[in-house]
Amino acid sequence: MNRPQTSEATCEPTRQGAQDLDRVSRFTVLTVNTHKGFTALNRRFILPELREAVRSVSADVVFLQEVHGTHEHHPQRYSNWPSMPQYEFLADTLWPQFAYGRNAVYPAGDHGNALLSKFQIIRHDNLDVSISGHENRGMLHSVLRLPGDGQDVHAICVHLGLREGHRVEQLKLLCQRLSELPPEAPVIVAGDFNDWRGKASELLEPCGLREVFAEQWGKPARSFPARLPILRLDRIYVRNLKAHHPKVLNVRPWSHLSDHAPLSVEIEL
């Protein structure tokens, strides 16, 4: 396994927003595997439709997996391919702050995880959790400063490997990162865990993480495939935070916009 290290991450500078003056004690989180802007089986490029759907949720913080930073060939193939990185296109004017962690790099471009935020991102880094010789994976760790009393919230966007042995090692690295944070620090960990065997929560419980759907429904949400969710692949975990009204977005238009159904939840400090 590779040693933990920081791979490339980029972040948009601060821009003044409406929430900068008001104290925030509740906010909404959304996690979406964007499938690089394509429908299931890559039949159609639908990033513009996905952007409208994401906007409709009015989430304050959006965790994104499988977003392109760049791609050399797609702009020639798809007339509606954006002229900017996909995460910046999705952020549009609603999320003045965004961070990107580049995980996979290939001759035509790159993709990784991203975070969109209505709150200031004061720092971020991309933890390389790839297993040598296999898939490139990362965890994008951002620190958000909420308006008002200046509360900092740690937001970690993850996309874990397809093999259980790899996921176990990656979850150990996640717990290692959490152990480096102050015990009282509020933390949200969300994304595509690929945990179809349901082992992640058992490993993360000693790290203080609680899965929001399991806490209220008894089990994590079914999120894959989006049109008829069976597998419980996507998760939202919290530490030192309260969670309310978890939702699986698996009806139209969401069921036709990715291969994963997005998850949302209301967070209370």
N, C-alpha and C positions, 0 to 999 in steps of 0.2 A: 504494500500500500504506500502511496506517496505520502511524504510528510506534509502536514497542513501548511499551506502557503497562501499568499494572496495573489490571485490572478487579476487580470485587468478589470477595472470597474470605472464607470464614468458617472458623473452627476451634474445635473443642471444647477447653476447658481441660484441663490435665493431671489424670488420675485415677490413683491408685496401682495398679499391676498386678503380677502374679506375677513377671514378667521383670525388674522394676526392680532386683533385687539380684544377678542372675546375669549374668556376662559372656556376650555373644552373639557367636559367630564365624560361625555359619551361620543362615540364615533362608530362608523360602519366600515367593516373590512370585507373585501371581496378577493377571492383567489380564482384565477383562470389559467388553465393550460391552453394557450392560444393556438397550438398546433401549427405555429409559424404562419398563421393567417389563412389556413386552408381548411376546408371541410374534411370530414373523415375520408380516408383513402385518397386524399389530395385531389379530389374531383374538381373543386372550384376554389378560387381565391376570393375570400369574403372578408378581408380585414376591415373595409369600410363599414359593412354591416355589423361586424363585431364591435367596432368602436361605438356605434349608436347604441347597441345593447348594453355595453359597459357604462356608457353615460347615463342610461335610463335608471341604473341602480342608485346613482348618486352616492356611491361609496366615497369615503374620505381617504382610504388607503387601499390600493389595489396591488395584489401580488400576482406577477405574471411569470409563467414558465413557457419555454420554447418560443422566444421572440427573436427575430432577426435583428442584428445590428446592421449588417450589410449583406448584400448579395449581388454579385456581378451580373448574373444572367437574367434573373427574374424581371427586372424593369423592362427588358426587351420582349419578354413573353406575355406580360400582363399589363394592359393599358392603365389599370387603376392602381398599379404598384406605387406606393408613396415615394416622394423624393427625399424623405428623411428616414432615420431609423424607425422601425416599427413601434418601439416603445414611445418615441417622441410623437409619432402620429396618433397613437392611442391616448396619450396624455392631452393632446390638443390644448384647449384653453381652460379645462376644468382642473387639471392637476399641475400647478406651477412648478412642482418639484418632481424630479425623477432620477433614478439611479439604475445603472445597467451593469451586470456582471457577465462578462464574456466567458463562456465555458468551452464551447466547441469552435475550433478554427479550422477551415479547410480552404482549398484554393479559390472557391467561388465566394466565400464570405464567412460569416460567423453567426452563432446564436447563443442564447443564454437565458438568464433570469433577469427580471426587472421589477422595480417598485415605483408606483406612481403615488404621489402624496400631496394632499392639500396643506400639510404641515411642513415646516422646515426640516430638511435632512441635514443634520449638523455634521455627520460623518458616515462613512460607509466603507466596507471592504468586501471582496469576493473571496471566500474560502474555497480553495481547490480541494475537493474530496474525491477526485478521480482515483480509481484503482488502476495501477500500472498495467498497460496493455489492453485496457478495456474502454468503456464509455467515459467521455469527458463530462464530469458532473461538478456542480458548485453550489455553494450556499451564499446568497447575497445578504450580508448583515448591514442594515441601516439603523441609525439612531435618529429618531424623530423627536423634535422639540415641540411640544404642544403649547398653544398660546395661553396667555394668562399667567399661571404660576410657574411656567417654564418646566413642566414635567417632561422628562425624557422617557420615551418608549422604544424598546429594542424590537425591530421588525426583521425577521429572518425568513427569506424566501428560498425554498428548497425544491430540488428536483432530484430524487434519488434514483439509484440504478435499478436495472431490471432483475438482477440476481440477488437472492436473499442474502447470501454471504457478503456481497458488496454493501447492501443496505445496512447490515449489522455494523460493519466497520464505519460507514458514513454516519450512522446514528451515534456511535461512540465519539466521533469527531464533533458532532453537534453538542453532545453532553459536555465534552471538554470545553467548547466555546462558552457554553452556559455557565460552567464552573468558574470562568474568569470574570463573570459579571457580578456586581453587588447582589447579595441574596435577595434584597428587597426590590430590585429593578423590575419594572413591568416588561413582560416579554410576550410577543406574538410570533409563532412559527407557523407558516402556512405554505402550502404548495402541493405538488404531486409527489407523494411518498412511494408510489408503486407498491404499496404494502397489501397485496391481495391476500396474503396469508394472515394478516392481522397481528403481526408481531411487534410493531413499532411502539404502541402505547405501553406495553410491558417494559420495554427498554427505556422509555422516556419518563415513566412515572418517577423513578428515583431522582431524576433531574428536576422534578417539580412541575413538569408540564401536564396539563389536563386537556383532553380533546373535547371540544365544545359540543359536538353532536353526541358523543358517547356519554357525556355528563348529563344531557337532557333526554336522550332517546335510548340510552343503554348500549348503543353501538355507533361506530363511525358511519357517516352517510354513504349510501351507494352513489357512485359518481361516474361509473364507466361501464359500458359505452353510453354516451349522452342520450341517445334516443330511447334506450331501455336499460337504465343503470342496474347493474348486477354486482359489480366489484366495488369494494370500498378502498379506492386508491388515493383520493385526495383528502387532506386533513387541515384543520385549524386547531392549533394548540395554544394555550395561554398559560402564563405564570404571573401571579400577583395581580390578576385582573378578573373581572366578572364578565360573563358572556350571556347574552340574551337573544332570543329569536333566531336561532340558526336556521338557514334555509338552503335547500338544494334547488338550483335553477335548471330544471330539466324539461321545461316545456318550451314551445316555440316563443321566441326565435332561437333560444339557447340550444335546443336539441339538434339544430341544424348548423351551428356555428363552430363546433369543434368536436373532437371525439370524447372530451371530458365535459361533464356538467359542472359549472362553476358553483362555488359555495360562498355564502355570505353570513355574517353574524354581526350583531351590535355589541360593542365593547364598552364596558364601564370601568373607569379608574377606581 
